[in-house]
Amino acid sequence: MSTKFCVIYTPFPNKESAMRVAKLLLEKKLIACANLIENATSLYFWEGKLEESAETIMIAKTKKSLFNQVKDAISANHPYTCPCIISYDIEQGNESYLQWIDNWVDNSTIKD
């Protein structure tokens, strides 16, 4: 059962923007849960320059079949022009938790 679920990792410039997008995804029943981790230090090259910034990381749990809809919703509401939106498969997990994800996200929103 667990191979049908994923975790989506997305950094945001601040807690407010991460909270806004997380709530949107929850209200649309595209994700079952989002964890927001503040004050992560990110180092990266952008436009040829080494950057360092504090970001808030959103970790969302959902079904793999909803990834594209989640990605599109994040992209449309993210303040960055090129947001990091990465999915990791959940290979194993607490079966009752995975069942909760399965029951919570709205299956009617899945587009095949």
PDB file as gemmi writes it, atoms N, CA and C in Angstrom:
CRYST1    1.000    1.000    1.000  90.00  90.00  90.00 P 1                      
ATOM      1  N   MET A   1       0.807  -1.193   0.000  1.00  0.00           N  
ATOM      2  CA  MET A   1       0.000   0.000   0.000  1.00  0.00           C  
ATOM      3  C   MET A   1       0.855   1.264   0.000  1.00  0.00           C  
ATOM      4  N   SER A   2       1.993   1.251   0.648  1.00  0.00           N  
ATOM      5  CA  SER A   2       2.748   2.476   0.879  1.00  0.00           C  
ATOM      6  C   SER A   2       3.387   3.070  -0.373  1.00  0.00           C  
ATOM      7  N   THR A   3       3.562   2.302  -1.435  1.00  0.00           N  
ATOM      8  CA  THR A   3       4.216   2.863  -2.611  1.00  0.00           C  
ATOM      9  C   THR A   3       3.340   3.857  -3.360  1.00  0.00           C  
ATOM     10  N   LYS A   4       2.110   4.041  -2.958  1.00  0.00           N  
ATOM     11  CA  LYS A   4       1.254   5.007  -3.647  1.00  0.00           C  
ATOM     12  C   LYS A   4       1.306   6.397  -3.022  1.00  0.00           C  
ATOM     13  N   PHE A   5       2.156   6.591  -2.020  1.00  0.00           N  
ATOM     14  CA  PHE A   5       2.239   7.860  -1.315  1.00  0.00           C  
ATOM     15  C   PHE A   5       3.593   8.538  -1.551  1.00  0.00           C  
ATOM     16  N   CYS A   6       3.621   9.860  -1.322  1.00  0.00           N  
ATOM     17  CA  CYS A   6       4.877  10.589  -1.466  1.00  0.00           C  
ATOM     18  C   CYS A   6       4.934  11.763  -0.496  1.00  0.00           C  
ATOM     19  N   VAL A   7       6.145  12.246  -0.321  1.00  0.00           N  
ATOM     20  CA  VAL A   7       6.428  13.453   0.441  1.00  0.00           C  
ATOM     21  C   VAL A   7       6.887  14.491  -0.568  1.00  0.00           C  
ATOM     22  N   ILE A   8       6.366  15.698  -0.455  1.00  0.00           N  
ATOM     23  CA  ILE A   8       6.767  16.782  -1.354  1.00  0.00           C  
ATOM     24  C   ILE A   8       7.518  17.825  -0.533  1.00  0.00           C  
ATOM     25  N   TYR A   9       8.721  18.135  -0.994  1.00  0.00           N  
ATOM     26  CA  TYR A   9       9.632  19.066  -0.323  1.00  0.00           C  
ATOM     27  C   TYR A   9       9.670  20.366  -1.105  1.00  0.00           C  
ATOM     28  N   THR A  10       9.381  21.483  -0.436  1.00  0.00           N  
ATOM     29  CA  THR A  10       9.423  22.788  -1.097  1.00  0.00           C  
ATOM     30  C   THR A  10       9.873  23.866  -0.116  1.00  0.00           C  
ATOM     31  N   PRO A  11      10.975  24.559  -0.394  1.00  0.00           N  
ATOM     32  CA  PRO A  11      11.382  25.704   0.423  1.00  0.00           C  
ATOM     33  C   PRO A  11      10.610  26.976   0.028  1.00  0.00           C  
ATOM     34  N   PHE A  12      10.381  27.824   1.013  1.00  0.00           N  
ATOM     35  CA  PHE A  12       9.728  29.123   0.824  1.00  0.00           C  
ATOM     36  C   PHE A  12      10.596  30.204   1.454  1.00  0.00           C  
ATOM     37  N   PRO A  13      10.438  31.455   1.031  1.00  0.00           N  
ATOM     38  CA  PRO A  13      11.267  32.515   1.594  1.00  0.00           C  
ATOM     39  C   PRO A  13      10.916  32.873   3.039  1.00  0.00           C  
ATOM     40  N   ASN A  14       9.697  32.498   3.483  1.00  0.00           N  
ATOM     41  CA  ASN A  14       9.286  32.827   4.843  1.00  0.00           C  
ATOM     42  C   ASN A  14       8.119  31.948   5.274  1.00  0.00           C  
ATOM     43  N   LYS A  15       7.825  32.003   6.562  1.00  0.00           N  
ATOM     44  CA  LYS A  15       6.751  31.177   7.115  1.00  0.00           C  
ATOM     45  C   LYS A  15       5.390  31.575   6.548  1.00  0.00           C  
ATOM     46  N   GLU A  16       5.166  32.850   6.348  1.00  0.00           N  
ATOM     47  CA  GLU A  16       3.866  33.318   5.880  1.00  0.00           C  
ATOM     48  C   GLU A  16       3.503  32.735   4.512  1.00  0.00           C  
ATOM     49  N   SER A  17       4.435  32.761   3.589  1.00  0.00           N  
ATOM     50  CA  SER A  17       4.137  32.220   2.254  1.00  0.00           C  
ATOM     51  C   SER A  17       3.981  30.703   2.300  1.00  0.00           C  
ATOM     52  N   ALA A  18       4.783  30.030   3.119  1.00  0.00           N  
ATOM     53  CA  ALA A  18       4.652  28.578   3.257  1.00  0.00           C  
ATOM     54  C   ALA A  18       3.307  28.225   3.884  1.00  0.00           C  
ATOM     55  N   MET A  19       2.901  28.962   4.899  1.00  0.00           N  
ATOM     56  CA  MET A  19       1.624  28.723   5.570  1.00  0.00           C  
ATOM     57  C   MET A  19       0.449  28.933   4.614  1.00  0.00           C  
ATOM     58  N   ARG A  20       0.528  29.999   3.821  1.00  0.00           N  
ATOM     59  CA  ARG A  20      -0.544  30.298   2.870  1.00  0.00           C  
ATOM     60  C   ARG A  20      -0.718  29.165   1.866  1.00  0.00           C  
ATOM     61  N   VAL A  21       0.376  28.674   1.314  1.00  0.00           N  
ATOM     62  CA  VAL A  21       0.303  27.597   0.321  1.00  0.00           C  
ATOM     63  C   VAL A  21      -0.118  26.279   0.980  1.00  0.00           C  
ATOM     64  N   ALA A  22       0.403  25.991   2.160  1.00  0.00           N  
ATOM     65  CA  ALA A  22       0.021  24.758   2.862  1.00  0.00           C  
ATOM     66  C   ALA A  22      -1.477  24.738   3.134  1.00  0.00           C  
ATOM     67  N   LYS A  23      -2.018  25.849   3.605  1.00  0.00           N  
ATOM     68  CA  LYS A  23      -3.459  25.922   3.881  1.00  0.00           C  
ATOM     69  C   LYS A  23      -4.277  25.749   2.611  1.00  0.00           C  
ATOM     70  N   LEU A  24      -3.810  26.344   1.512  1.00  0.00           N  
ATOM     71  CA  LEU A  24      -4.490  26.196   0.232  1.00  0.00           C  
ATOM     72  C   LEU A  24      -4.546  24.726  -0.188  1.00  0.00           C  
ATOM     73  N   LEU A  25      -3.415  24.043  -0.082  1.00  0.00           N  
ATOM     74  CA  LEU A  25      -3.347  22.629  -0.464  1.00  0.00           C  
ATOM     75  C   LEU A  25      -4.232  21.768   0.440  1.00  0.00           C  
ATOM     76  N   LEU A  26      -4.262  22.086   1.722  1.00  0.00           N  
ATOM     77  CA  LEU A  26      -5.116  21.349   2.663  1.00  0.00           C  
ATOM     78  C   LEU A  26      -6.588  21.595   2.362  1.00  0.00           C  
ATOM     79  N   GLU A  27      -6.954  22.842   2.118  1.00  0.00           N  
ATOM     80  CA  GLU A  27      -8.352  23.163   1.827  1.00  0.00           C  
ATOM     81  C   GLU A  27      -8.836  22.491   0.551  1.00  0.00           C  
ATOM     82  N   LYS A  28      -7.941  22.336  -0.420  1.00  0.00           N  
ATOM     83  CA  LYS A  28      -8.289  21.664  -1.667  1.00  0.00           C  
ATOM     84  C   LYS A  28      -8.219  20.134  -1.536  1.00  0.00           C  
ATOM     85  N   LYS A  29      -7.820  19.664  -0.354  1.00  0.00           N  
ATOM     86  CA  LYS A  29      -7.661  18.231  -0.064  1.00  0.00           C  
ATOM     87  C   LYS A  29      -6.665  17.570  -1.019  1.00  0.00           C  
ATOM     88  N   LEU A  30      -5.626  18.336  -1.405  1.00  0.00           N  
ATOM     89  CA  LEU A  30      -4.564  17.794  -2.245  1.00  0.00           C  
ATOM     90  C   LEU A  30      -3.463  17.161  -1.407  1.00  0.00           C  
ATOM     91  N   ILE A  31      -3.365  17.568  -0.144  1.00  0.00           N  
ATOM     92  CA  ILE A  31      -2.404  16.968   0.789  1.00  0.00           C  
ATOM     93  C   ILE A  31      -3.133  16.653   2.085  1.00  0.00           C  
ATOM     94  N   ALA A  32      -2.571  15.732   2.849  1.00  0.00           N  
ATOM     95  CA  ALA A  32      -3.168  15.374   4.137  1.00  0.00           C  
ATOM     96  C   ALA A  32      -2.523  16.144   5.282  1.00  0.00           C  
ATOM     97  N   CYS A  33      -1.272  16.536   5.100  1.00  0.00           N  
ATOM     98  CA  CYS A  33      -0.518  17.162   6.183  1.00  0.00           C  
ATOM     99  C   CYS A  33       0.645  17.945   5.597  1.00  0.00           C  
ATOM    100  N   ALA A  34       0.990  19.044   6.266  1.00  0.00           N  
ATOM    101  CA  ALA A  34       2.190  19.805   5.906  1.00  0.00           C  
ATOM    102  C   ALA A  34       2.945  20.153   7.178  1.00  0.00           C  
ATOM    103  N   ASN A  35       4.240  19.938   7.155  1.00  0.00           N  
ATOM    104  CA  ASN A  35       5.116  20.369   8.244  1.00  0.00           C  
ATOM    105  C   ASN A  35       5.906  21.554   7.735  1.00  0.00           C  
ATOM    106  N   LEU A  36       5.988  22.603   8.548  1.00  0.00           N  
ATOM    107  CA  LEU A  36       6.754  23.786   8.192  1.00  0.00           C  
ATOM    108  C   LEU A  36       7.943  23.886   9.140  1.00  0.00           C  
ATOM    109  N   ILE A  37       9.122  23.934   8.565  1.00  0.00           N  
ATOM    110  CA  ILE A  37      10.361  24.004   9.338  1.00  0.00           C  
ATOM    111  C   ILE A  37      11.001  25.356   9.044  1.00  0.00           C  
ATOM    112  N   GLU A  38      11.036  26.202  10.054  1.00  0.00           N  
ATOM    113  CA  GLU A  38      11.556  27.556   9.883  1.00  0.00           C  
ATOM    114  C   GLU A  38      13.072  27.615  10.041  1.00  0.00           C  
ATOM    115  N   ASN A  39      13.639  28.692   9.500  1.00  0.00           N  
ATOM    116  CA  ASN A  39      15.050  29.043   9.673  1.00  0.00           C  
ATOM    117  C   ASN A  39      16.032  28.017   9.126  1.00  0.00           C  
ATOM    118  N   ALA A  40      15.666  27.375   8.034  1.00  0.00           N  
ATOM    119  CA  ALA A  40      16.616  26.504   7.345  1.00  0.00           C  
ATOM    120  C   ALA A  40      17.559  27.407   6.553  1.00  0.00           C  
ATOM    121  N   THR A  41      18.836  27.125   6.587  1.00  0.00           N  
ATOM    122  CA  THR A  41      19.794  27.895   5.811  1.00  0.00           C  
ATOM    123  C   THR A  41      19.988  27.225   4.459  1.00  0.00           C  
ATOM    124  N   SER A  42      19.758  27.968   3.405  1.00  0.00           N  
ATOM    125  CA  SER A  42      19.921  27.451   2.050  1.00  0.00           C  
ATOM    126  C   SER A  42      21.090  28.158   1.379  1.00  0.00           C  
ATOM    127  N   LEU A  43      21.926  27.377   0.728  1.00  0.00           N  
ATOM    128  CA  LEU A  43      23.062  27.883  -0.050  1.00  0.00           C  
ATOM    129  C   LEU A  43      22.868  27.398  -1.479  1.00  0.00           C  
ATOM    130  N   TYR A  44      23.004  28.313  -2.446  1.00  0.00           N  
ATOM    131  CA  TYR A  44      22.768  27.946  -3.834  1.00  0.00           C  
ATOM    132  C   TYR A  44      23.314  29.040  -4.749  1.00  0.00           C  
ATOM    133  N   PHE A  45      23.551  28.667  -5.985  1.00  0.00           N  
ATOM    134  CA  PHE A  45      23.917  29.655  -6.989  1.00  0.00           C  
ATOM    135  C   PHE A  45      22.648  30.104  -7.699  1.00  0.00           C  
ATOM    136  N   TRP A  46      22.491  31.412  -7.840  1.00  0.00           N  
ATOM    137  CA  TRP A  46      21.369  31.964  -8.583  1.00  0.00           C  
ATOM    138  C   TRP A  46      21.891  33.122  -9.410  1.00  0.00           C  
ATOM    139  N   GLU A  47      21.657  33.021 -10.714  1.00  0.00           N  
ATOM    140  CA  GLU A  47      22.112  34.028 -11.661  1.00  0.00           C  
ATOM    141  C   GLU A  47      23.600  34.312 -11.501  1.00  0.00           C  
ATOM    142  N   GLY A  48      24.376  33.229 -11.339  1.00  0.00           N  
ATOM    143  CA  GLY A  48      25.826  33.313 -11.282  1.00  0.00           C  
ATOM    144  C   GLY A  48      26.417  33.753  -9.964  1.00  0.00           C  
ATOM    145  N   LYS A  49      25.596  33.933  -8.956  1.00  0.00           N  
ATOM    146  CA  LYS A  49      26.073  34.430  -7.677  1.00  0.00           C  
ATOM    147  C   LYS A  49      25.729  33.441  -6.564  1.00  0.00           C  
ATOM    148  N   LEU A  50      26.692  33.212  -5.664  1.00  0.00           N  
ATOM    149  CA  LEU A  50      26.438  32.347  -4.513  1.00  0.00           C  
ATOM    150  C   LEU A  50      25.513  33.074  -3.549  1.00  0.00           C  
ATOM    151  N   GLU A  51      24.398  32.449  -3.236  1.00  0.00           N  
ATOM    152  CA  GLU A  51      23.391  33.039  -2.349  1.00  0.00           C  
ATOM    153  C   GLU A  51      23.317  32.233  -1.057  1.00  0.00           C  
ATOM    154  N   GLU A  52      22.940  32.910   0.008  1.00  0.00           N  
ATOM    155  CA  GLU A  52      22.663  32.274   1.295  1.00  0.00           C  
ATOM    156  C   GLU A  52      21.407  32.935   1.840  1.00  0.00           C  
ATOM    157  N   SER A  53      20.423  32.115   2.195  1.00  0.00           N  
ATOM    158  CA  SER A  53      19.183  32.696   2.703  1.00  0.00           C  
ATOM    159  C   SER A  53      18.539  31.783   3.741  1.00  0.00           C  
ATOM    160  N   ALA A  54      17.755  32.397   4.600  1.00  0.00           N  
ATOM    161  CA  ALA A  54      16.934  31.645   5.551  1.00  0.00           C  
ATOM    162  C   ALA A  54      15.616  31.339   4.852  1.00  0.00           C  
ATOM    163  N   GLU A  55      15.183  30.101   4.928  1.00  0.00           N  
ATOM    164  CA  GLU A  55      13.940  29.702   4.284  1.00  0.00           C  
ATOM    165  C   GLU A  55      13.108  28.867   5.254  1.00  0.00           C  
ATOM    166  N   THR A  56      11.833  28.745   4.929  1.00  0.00           N  
ATOM    167  CA  THR A  56      10.931  27.834   5.629  1.00  0.00           C  
ATOM    168  C   THR A  56      10.665  26.666   4.697  1.00  0.00           C  
ATOM    169  N   ILE A  57      10.895  25.474   5.186  1.00  0.00           N  
ATOM    170  CA  ILE A  57      10.711  24.267   4.384  1.00  0.00           C  
ATOM    171  C   ILE A  57       9.317  23.704   4.627  1.00  0.00           C  
ATOM    172  N   MET A  58       8.595  23.428   3.557  1.00  0.00           N  
ATOM    173  CA  MET A  58       7.315  22.728   3.668  1.00  0.00           C  
ATOM    174  C   MET A  58       7.534  21.284   3.244  1.00  0.00           C  
ATOM    175  N   ILE A  59       7.112  20.373   4.093  1.00  0.00           N  
ATOM    176  CA  ILE A  59       7.122  18.951   3.780  1.00  0.00           C  
ATOM    177  C   ILE A  59       5.670  18.501   3.818  1.00  0.00           C  
ATOM    178  N   ALA A  60       5.146  18.109   2.668  1.00  0.00           N  
ATOM    179  CA  ALA A  60       3.734  17.734   2.558  1.00  0.00           C  
ATOM    180  C   ALA A  60       3.603  16.256   2.222  1.00  0.00           C  
ATOM    181  N   LYS A  61       2.572  15.620   2.772  1.00  0.00           N  
ATOM    182  CA  LYS A  61       2.312  14.210   2.502  1.00  0.00           C  
ATOM    183  C   LYS A  61       1.027  14.068   1.697  1.00  0.00           C  
ATOM    184  N   THR A  62       1.105  13.237   0.636  1.00  0.00           N  
ATOM    185  CA  THR A  62      -0.041  13.055  -0.243  1.00  0.00           C  
ATOM    186  C   THR A  62       0.098  11.747  -1.019  1.00  0.00           C  
ATOM    187  N   LYS A  63      -0.775  11.577  -2.000  1.00  0.00           N  
ATOM    188  CA  LYS A  63      -0.696  10.437  -2.915  1.00  0.00           C  
ATOM    189  C   LYS A  63       0.160  10.825  -4.116  1.00  0.00           C  
ATOM    190  N   LYS A  64       0.942   9.886  -4.617  1.00  0.00           N  
ATOM    191  CA  LYS A  64       1.756  10.143  -5.803  1.00  0.00           C  
ATOM    192  C   LYS A  64       0.895  10.590  -6.980  1.00  0.00           C  
ATOM    193  N   SER A  65      -0.314  10.067  -7.077  1.00  0.00           N  
ATOM    194  CA  SER A  65      -1.199  10.409  -8.192  1.00  0.00           C  
ATOM    195  C   SER A  65      -1.633  11.874  -8.178  1.00  0.00           C  
ATOM    196  N   LEU A  66      -1.444  12.552  -7.051  1.00  0.00           N  
ATOM    197  CA  LEU A  66      -1.803  13.967  -6.951  1.00  0.00           C  
ATOM    198  C   LEU A  66      -0.610  14.900  -7.140  1.00  0.00           C  
ATOM    199  N   PHE A  67       0.580  14.356  -7.373  1.00  0.00           N  
ATOM    200  CA  PHE A  67       1.775  15.193  -7.445  1.00  0.00           C  
ATOM    201  C   PHE A  67       1.630  16.344  -8.432  1.00  0.00           C  
ATOM    202  N   ASN A  68       1.189  16.078  -9.637  1.00  0.00           N  
ATOM    203  CA  ASN A  68       1.121  17.141 -10.649  1.00  0.00           C  
ATOM    204  C   ASN A  68       0.171  18.262 -10.234  1.00  0.00           C  
ATOM    205  N   GLN A  69      -0.938  17.925  -9.602  1.00  0.00           N  
ATOM    206  CA  GLN A  69      -1.868  18.950  -9.143  1.00  0.00           C  
ATOM    207  C   GLN A  69      -1.261  19.756  -7.990  1.00  0.00           C  
ATOM    208  N   VAL A  70      -0.563  19.083  -7.089  1.00  0.00           N  
ATOM    209  CA  VAL A  70       0.107  19.781  -5.993  1.00  0.00           C  
ATOM    210  C   VAL A  70       1.192  20.697  -6.555  1.00  0.00           C  
ATOM    211  N   LYS A  71       1.992  20.170  -7.462  1.00  0.00           N  
ATOM    212  CA  LYS A  71       3.066  20.953  -8.095  1.00  0.00           C  
ATOM    213  C   LYS A  71       2.499  22.188  -8.779  1.00  0.00           C  
ATOM    214  N   ASP A  72       1.421  22.022  -9.521  1.00  0.00           N  
ATOM    215  CA  ASP A  72       0.811  23.159 -10.219  1.00  0.00           C  
ATOM    216  C   ASP A  72       0.278  24.202  -9.238  1.00  0.00           C  
ATOM    217  N   ALA A  73      -0.341  23.755  -8.151  1.00  0.00           N  
ATOM    218  CA  ALA A  73      -0.879  24.685  -7.152  1.00  0.00           C  
ATOM    219  C   ALA A  73       0.249  25.426  -6.440  1.00  0.00           C  
ATOM    220  N   ILE A  74       1.321  24.707  -6.107  1.00  0.00           N  
ATOM    221  CA  ILE A  74       2.466  25.373  -5.478  1.00  0.00           C  
ATOM    222  C   ILE A  74       3.071  26.382  -6.443  1.00  0.00           C  
ATOM    223  N   SER A  75       3.311  25.972  -7.673  1.00  0.00           N  
ATOM    224  CA  SER A  75       3.915  26.864  -8.675  1.00  0.00           C  
ATOM    225  C   SER A  75       3.101  28.133  -8.868  1.00  0.00           C  
ATOM    226  N   ALA A  76       1.789  28.003  -8.912  1.00  0.00           N  
ATOM    227  CA  ALA A  76       0.912  29.149  -9.147  1.00  0.00           C  
ATOM    228  C   ALA A  76       0.865  30.112  -7.965  1.00  0.00           C  
ATOM    229  N   ASN A  77       1.246  29.632  -6.778  1.00  0.00           N  
ATOM    230  CA  ASN A  77       1.115  30.449  -5.569  1.00  0.00           C  
ATOM    231  C   ASN A  77       2.434  30.705  -4.849  1.00  0.00           C  
ATOM    232  N   HIS A  78       3.531  30.286  -5.440  1.00  0.00           N  
ATOM    233  CA  HIS A  78       4.846  30.416  -4.813  1.00  0.00           C  
ATOM    234  C   HIS A  78       5.478  31.745  -5.213  1.00  0.00           C  
ATOM    235  N   PRO A  79       6.131  32.437  -4.281  1.00  0.00           N  
ATOM    236  CA  PRO A  79       6.741  33.717  -4.637  1.00  0.00           C  
ATOM    237  C   PRO A  79       8.005  33.610  -5.501  1.00  0.00           C  
ATOM    238  N   TYR A  80       8.658  32.449  -5.551  1.00  0.00           N  
ATOM    239  CA  TYR A  80       9.862  32.301  -6.375  1.00  0.00           C  
ATOM    240  C   TYR A  80       9.489  32.073  -7.837  1.00  0.00           C  
ATOM    241  N   THR A  81      10.337  32.531  -8.742  1.00  0.00           N  
ATOM    242  CA  THR A  81      10.106  32.291 -10.167  1.00  0.00           C  
ATOM    243  C   THR A  81      10.431  30.854 -10.555  1.00  0.00           C  
ATOM    244  N   CYS A  82      11.312  30.204  -9.783  1.00  0.00           N  
ATOM    245  CA  CYS A  82      11.709  28.819 -10.067  1.00  0.00           C  
ATOM    246  C   CYS A  82      11.741  28.039  -8.752  1.00  0.00           C  
ATOM    247  N   PRO A  83      10.555  27.724  -8.196  1.00  0.00           N  
ATOM    248  CA  PRO A  83      10.546  27.035  -6.895  1.00  0.00           C  
ATOM    249  C   PRO A  83      11.006  25.583  -6.991  1.00  0.00           C  
ATOM    250  N   CYS A  84      11.661  25.134  -5.946  1.00  0.00           N  
ATOM    251  CA  CYS A  84      12.033  23.723  -5.815  1.00  0.00           C  
ATOM    252  C   CYS A  84      10.792  22.966  -5.349  1.00  0.00           C  
ATOM    253  N   ILE A  85      10.331  22.035  -6.156  1.00  0.00           N  
ATOM    254  CA  ILE A  85       9.187  21.196  -5.799  1.00  0.00           C  
ATOM    255  C   ILE A  85       9.601  19.770  -6.132  1.00  0.00           C  
ATOM    256  N   ILE A  86       9.985  19.020  -5.101  1.00  0.00           N  
ATOM    257  CA  ILE A  86      10.551  17.688  -5.305  1.00  0.00           C  
ATOM    258  C   ILE A  86       9.705  16.654  -4.562  1.00  0.00           C  
ATOM    259  N   SER A  87       9.476  15.540  -5.203  1.00  0.00           N  
ATOM    260  CA  SER A  87       8.698  14.452  -4.612  1.00  0.00           C  
ATOM    261  C   SER A  87       9.611  13.278  -4.276  1.00  0.00           C  
ATOM    262  N   TYR A  88       9.392  12.723  -3.089  1.00  0.00           N  
ATOM    263  CA  TYR A  88      10.080  11.507  -2.652  1.00  0.00           C  
ATOM    264  C   TYR A  88       9.027  10.445  -2.373  1.00  0.00           C  
ATOM    265  N   ASP A  89       9.188   9.272  -2.953  1.00  0.00           N  
ATOM    266  CA  ASP A  89       8.252   8.180  -2.681  1.00  0.00           C  
ATOM    267  C   ASP A  89       8.368   7.721  -1.240  1.00  0.00           C  
ATOM    268  N   ILE A  90       7.237   7.408  -0.650  1.00  0.00           N  
ATOM    269  CA  ILE A  90       7.214   6.787   0.676  1.00  0.00           C  
ATOM    270  C   ILE A  90       7.193   5.282   0.439  1.00  0.00           C  
ATOM    271  N   GLU A  91       8.305   4.641   0.676  1.00  0.00           N  
ATOM    272  CA  GLU A  91       8.428   3.206   0.435  1.00  0.00           C  
ATOM    273  C   GLU A  91       7.830   2.380   1.564  1.00  0.00           C  
ATOM    274  N   GLN A  92       7.953   2.887   2.790  1.00  0.00           N  
ATOM    275  CA  GLN A  92       7.411   2.200   3.949  1.00  0.00           C  
ATOM    276  C   GLN A  92       6.899   3.239   4.921  1.00  0.00           C  
ATOM    277  N   GLY A  93       5.988   2.832   5.794  1.00  0.00           N  
ATOM    278  CA  GLY A  93       5.477   3.757   6.788  1.00  0.00           C  
ATOM    279  C   GLY A  93       4.480   3.091   7.705  1.00  0.00           C  
ATOM    280  N   ASN A  94       4.082   3.828   8.703  1.00  0.00           N  
ATOM    281  CA  ASN A  94       3.064   3.377   9.641  1.00  0.00           C  
ATOM    282  C   ASN A  94       1.763   3.198   8.847  1.00  0.00           C  
ATOM    283  N   GLU A  95       1.270   1.991   8.754  1.00  0.00           N  
ATOM    284  CA  GLU A  95       0.106   1.700   7.906  1.00  0.00           C  
ATOM    285  C   GLU A  95      -1.121   2.522   8.301  1.00  0.00           C  
ATOM    286  N   SER A  96      -1.328   2.744   9.600  1.00  0.00           N  
ATOM    287  CA  SER A  96      -2.507   3.528   9.997  1.00  0.00           C  
ATOM    288  C   SER A  96      -2.355   4.988   9.554  1.00  0.00           C  
ATOM    289  N   TYR A  97      -1.137   5.518   9.571  1.00  0.00           N  
ATOM    290  CA  TYR A  97      -0.901   6.882   9.099  1.00  0.00           C  
ATOM    291  C   TYR A  97      -1.123   6.960   7.587  1.00  0.00           C  
ATOM    292  N   LEU A  98      -0.613   5.996   6.859  1.00  0.00           N  
ATOM    293  CA  LEU A  98      -0.787   5.982   5.412  1.00  0.00           C  
ATOM    294  C   LEU A  98      -2.263   5.835   5.044  1.00  0.00           C  
ATOM    295  N   GLN A  99      -2.992   5.057   5.830  1.00  0.00           N  
ATOM    296  CA  GLN A  99      -4.433   4.918   5.602  1.00  0.00           C  
ATOM    297  C   GLN A  99      -5.142   6.242   5.835  1.00  0.00           C  
ATOM    298  N   TRP A 100      -4.677   6.990   6.838  1.00  0.00           N  
ATOM    299  CA  TRP A 100      -5.248   8.313   7.106  1.00  0.00           C  
ATOM    300  C   TRP A 100      -5.023   9.240   5.912  1.00  0.00           C  
ATOM    301  N   ILE A 101      -3.814   9.233   5.343  1.00  0.00           N  
ATOM    302  CA  ILE A 101      -3.546  10.028   4.137  1.00  0.00           C  
ATOM    303  C   ILE A 101      -4.514   9.617   3.037  1.00  0.00           C  
ATOM    304  N   ASP A 102      -4.623   8.306   2.836  1.00  0.00           N  
ATOM    305  CA  ASP A 102      -5.474   7.769   1.781  1.00  0.00           C  
ATOM    306  C   ASP A 102      -6.922   8.217   1.960  1.00  0.00           C  
ATOM    307  N   ASN A 103      -7.391   8.222   3.203  1.00  0.00           N  
ATOM    308  CA  ASN A 103      -8.768   8.617   3.480  1.00  0.00           C  
ATOM    309  C   ASN A 103      -8.976  10.120   3.394  1.00  0.00           C  
ATOM    310  N   TRP A 104      -7.938  10.912   3.717  1.00  0.00           N  
ATOM    311  CA  TRP A 104      -8.116  12.359   3.801  1.00  0.00           C  
ATOM    312  C   TRP A 104      -8.095  13.053   2.452  1.00  0.00           C  
ATOM    313  N   VAL A 105      -7.081  12.770   1.621  1.00  0.00           N  
ATOM    314  CA  VAL A 105      -7.002  13.498   0.358  1.00  0.00           C  
ATOM    315  C   VAL A 105      -8.196  13.112  -0.510  1.00  0.00           C  
ATOM    316  N   ASP A 106      -8.643  14.070  -1.281  1.00  0.00           N  
ATOM    317  CA  ASP A 106      -9.868  13.902  -2.043  1.00  0.00           C  
ATOM    318  C   ASP A 106      -9.591  13.141  -3.328  1.00  0.00           C  
ATOM    319  N   ASN A 107     -10.062  11.899  -3.381  1.00  0.00           N  
ATOM    320  CA  ASN A 107      -9.842  11.077  -4.575  1.00  0.00           C  
ATOM    321  C   ASN A 107     -10.512  11.657  -5.822  1.00  0.00           C  
ATOM    322  N   SER A 108     -11.540  12.470  -5.631  1.00  0.00           N  
ATOM    323  CA  SER A 108     -12.221  13.039  -6.793  1.00  0.00           C  
ATOM    324  C   SER A 108     -11.380  14.097  -7.490  1.00  0.00           C  
ATOM    325  N   THR A 109     -10.306  14.571  -6.824  1.00  0.00           N  
ATOM    326  CA  THR A 109      -9.454  15.581  -7.451  1.00  0.00           C  
ATOM    327  C   THR A 109      -8.375  14.967  -8.330  1.00  0.00           C  
ATOM    328  N   ILE A 110      -8.235  13.653  -8.287  1.00  0.00           N  
ATOM    329  CA  ILE A 110      -7.172  12.989  -9.038  1.00  0.00           C  
ATOM    330  C   ILE A 110      -7.517  12.986 -10.519  1.00  0.00           C  
ATOM    331  N   LYS A 111      -6.582  13.513 -11.309  1.00  0.00           N  
ATOM    332  CA  LYS A 111      -6.730  13.508 -12.769  1.00  0.00           C  
ATOM    333  C   LYS A 111      -5.752  12.497 -13.339  1.00  0.00           C  
ATOM    334  N   ASP A 112      -6.242  11.502 -14.001  1.00  0.00           N  
ATOM    335  CA  ASP A 112      -5.351  10.494 -14.599  1.00  0.00           C  
ATOM    336  C   ASP A 112      -4.938  10.885 -15.985  1.00  0.00           C  
TER     337      ASP A 112                                                      
END                                                                             
